[in-house]
Each structure stands twice: as C-alpha cells, then as structure tokens.
C-alpha cells in the first residue's frame, strides 16, 4: 500500500451506528441493530444491483442494504439472504426508517461521493 493509502486507512472512520427497533423486539426490549457507515465499495455493490440507489430507493434495495450492513451487538451479521422474504413482508415505513437510520448521514449521491 502507498504512503497515502496507509494514511487514509489509518484515518478511516469506523464509528458504529446503533438503531433500536421496538417493532422487532420482544415485550421487554427492542431489537438493537448496529452498522458501520456505508462505504464506497458497499455503495458500488448496491448501485450495481439497484441502479440509481440513492436517488430512487426501492424497498428491495433498502432490504438488501439491511442484509449487507446490519449487525448484532457482537458484530455478526444480523440478517442473511434467507431473511429477505420475511423482511419484504414488513411495513414499508418501518423498513425505510430502519434502513435510513443504519445508513447514517448519507442522504444523497453527493454525500456518498464525499467518502
């Protein structure tokens, strides 16, 4: 890796986003999901499967992003592709809200290109 690449790697923000989902929890506590910010490689992967992802978000694209990014408290993937049919039967507003929170601060193509 180049010297510049090493500097960038050392400064890469790996902060964790925490989202509580009462609707998916049990009667005592909400389900808690975690994610790191969507990075350029992950964004590119989503764009290939869901063209124009940030400007034309489909529910399926949001669910694929949830499957890609959501983790449990130990850093393990929260969902896998086998969960997609269950997630597809969830209310659109709920899926959109959870996915939006897990995406963090990225709200536009311009924001994504800044990373």
C-alpha positions in Angstrom: 0.0 0.0 0.0 1.2 3.5 -0.8 2.1 6.0 2.0 -1.1 8.0 1.1 -3.1 4.8 1.2 -1.7 4.0 4.6 -2.6 7.5 5.9 -6.1 7.2 4.6 -6.5 3.7 6.1 -5.4 5.0 9.5 -8.0 7.8 9.4 -10.9 5.7 8.2 -13.9 6.3 10.4 -15.3 3.0 11.7 -17.8 4.6 14.1 -20.8 2.4 14.8 -24.4 3.4 14.3 -26.9 1.9 16.8 -30.6 1.5 16.0 -33.3 0.3 18.3 -36.3 -1.3 16.6 -39.2 -1.8 19.0 -41.4 -3.5 16.4 -38.9 -6.3 16.0 -38.0 -6.8 19.7 -39.8 -8.7 22.4 -42.2 -7.3 25.0 -39.3 -6.3 27.3 -36.8 -4.7 24.9 -36.4 -3.6 21.3 -34.2 -5.4 18.8 -30.9 -3.5 18.6 -29.0 -3.4 15.3 -25.6 -1.9 14.6 -23.8 -0.9 11.4 -20.7 0.9 10.3 -21.2 3.8 7.8 -21.9 2.7 4.2 -18.5 2.9 2.4 -17.8 3.4 -1.3 -17.3 -0.3 -2.0 -20.7 -1.2 -0.4 -22.4 1.7 -2.2 -21.0 0.5 -5.5 -22.3 -3.0 -4.9 -25.7 -1.7 -4.1 -25.6 0.5 -7.2 -24.9 -2.5 -9.4 -27.9 -4.4 -8.2 -30.1 -1.3 -7.7 -29.2 1.4 -10.2 -29.5 5.0 -9.0 -29.9 3.6 -5.5 -29.8 6.9 -3.5 -32.0 8.9 -5.9 -34.5 6.1 -6.5 -34.6 3.9 -3.4 -36.7 0.8 -3.7 -37.8 -1.3 -0.8 -35.9 -4.2 -2.2 -32.7 -2.0 -2.3 -33.2 -0.9 1.3 -33.7 -4.5 2.4 -30.5 -5.6 0.5 -28.7 -2.8 2.3 -30.1 -4.0 5.7 -28.9 -7.5 4.9 -25.5 -6.2 3.9 -25.0 -3.8 6.8 -27.0 -4.8 9.9 -25.0 -6.4 12.7 -25.9 -7.7 16.2 -24.1 -6.5 19.3 -21.2 -8.9 18.7 -20.5 -7.7 15.2 -22.1 -10.7 13.5 -24.4 -10.2 10.5 -28.0 -9.7 11.8 -29.6 -11.0 8.6 -28.8 -13.2 5.6 -30.5 -13.6 2.2 -32.8 -16.2 3.8 -34.4 -13.4 5.8 -35.2 -11.4 2.7 -38.8 -12.8 2.3 -39.6 -12.0 5.9 -38.2 -8.5 5.6 -40.1 -8.0 2.3 -43.3 -8.6 4.3 -42.6 -5.8 6.8 -44.3 -2.4 6.6 -42.6 -0.1 4.1 -42.3 2.7 6.6 -40.6 0.5 9.1 -38.1 -0.9 6.6 -37.4 2.6 5.3 -36.9 4.0 8.8 -34.5 1.3 10.0 -32.5 1.4 6.7 -32.4 5.2 6.8 -31.0 5.1 10.4 -28.5 2.4 9.5 -27.3 4.4 6.5 -26.3 7.2 8.9 -25.6 10.6 7.4 -25.6 9.7 3.7 -28.7 11.2 2.1 -27.7 11.9 -1.4 -25.3 10.8 -4.2 -23.2 13.9 -3.4 -22.8 12.8 0.2 -21.8 9.3 -0.9 -19.2 10.6 -3.2 -17.6 12.6 -0.4 -16.5 9.3 1.3 
